[in-house]
Amino acid sequence: MDHELSAMLDELPEKRPRSRLEPYRELIVELRSRKLTFQDIAEVLAQKCGVRVTGSGIHDFLRRRNRQAKVSLSSSQQRPSAQDRFARPTSELREGRCAQEGNTAPFEFDPSEPLKLK
């Protein structure tokens, strides 16, 4: 990127969070890990932090954050294409050639017998 463009981007201010619950995200996650219900978390935020929110509002907030985290995680990992996933013919798998290449299945396949777990 051009030096002037990167300098311009560095000068832009940070965009503030759109949710008023964002400053309390770590607290909400911790309370949730301690098995508090969404309604209980809403009551704690109202009493201790002065933030009025419903239990469903907390649920929606966490759901959006989890969805965003999954999207950013999946976009950072490259997924194999369908062609790569299905490159081996089924006959190759039936004959056990994939086991010779180091892929170990959790079961043994013999068409004349039931599946056996290893």
N, C-alpha and C positions, 0 to 999 in steps of 0.2 A: 504494500500500500504506500502511496505517496506520503512523504514526510509531512507535508502541509495538511493532508486529510487526517492523518493520525493525531496531529497536534490539535486540530479542530475538534475531533472526537474526544480528546482528553479534557478539553475546556468545557464540554457540555455538562450540566449538572446531572446528578443521579436522579432518576425518576422515583418519586416516593411511592410506597406501596399503595395499591388501590383499596385494600381491605383494612378496616380499622382493627381487625384481629391479628394482623401480621406481626405487630410488636409482641404479641402474647403467644405466638405460634409454639415456641419451645415449651412454655408452661402448659399449653393445651395438650401437646403431644405427651408430655410427662404425666399429666393428670389422666389422660386416656390410657397410658400404659399401666397406670395404677388401678385400672378397671372402673373409673368413674364414668357414669352415664353422661350423655351430652347435656342433659338437663342439669345434672349436678355441676358440670363444668361451667354452664351458664350462670348458675347461682354463685359459684366461687368468683367468677369474673365480676359479677355485679357487686358482691360484698367487698372483695379485696381490692379490685382495680377500678371500680366505678364504671364498668363497661356493661351496658345493657344489650343483651343479645339472647336469642332463643336457642333452645337445644338444636332445633333443625338448622339454624344459622351456623352453628359450630360444625354440625355434620356436613353441611354444604362446603364450608371453608376447608375442612380436612379432605373431603373428597376431591375438590379442585386441586389442592396442593399435591395430593397423591397422584392424580392424573397427570399433572405437569411433570412430576418427578419421573413417572414412567415414560412419558413421551421423550423427555430429555435423555433418559437412560437408553431407550431403544434407538434414538437417533444417533447416539454416540457409538453404538455397536452396529457393525455391518451384519446384515442378515444374509444368509446364503440364498442365492436365487433358486427358483423352482427347478431350473435345469440342473443345478448342482445337487439339490436334495434328491432328485429322482434320476440321477445319472446312471445308477446301476440297474440293470434289468432284474426283474424278479427272479428269473431263472438262476442268476448268479447268487442271489441270496439263498435260494432253496438248496443249491449245491454246496453251500457253506464256504464259498470263496471269500466272503467278507471276514470270516473268523481267521483265515490265514493271514489277513492283512493287519491283525492286531485288534480288530473290533470284536469285543466279546459281548454276546447277548446274555441276558439274565436267564435264558432257558436254552435247552437243546431241542432241536427240531428233527424228528424222524417221522416221515409221513405214515409209517406203519404203527407208530406208538403215540400215546398221549404226550403232551408237553411235560418236560421235567425241569424243575428249577435247579439251578446249579448250587 
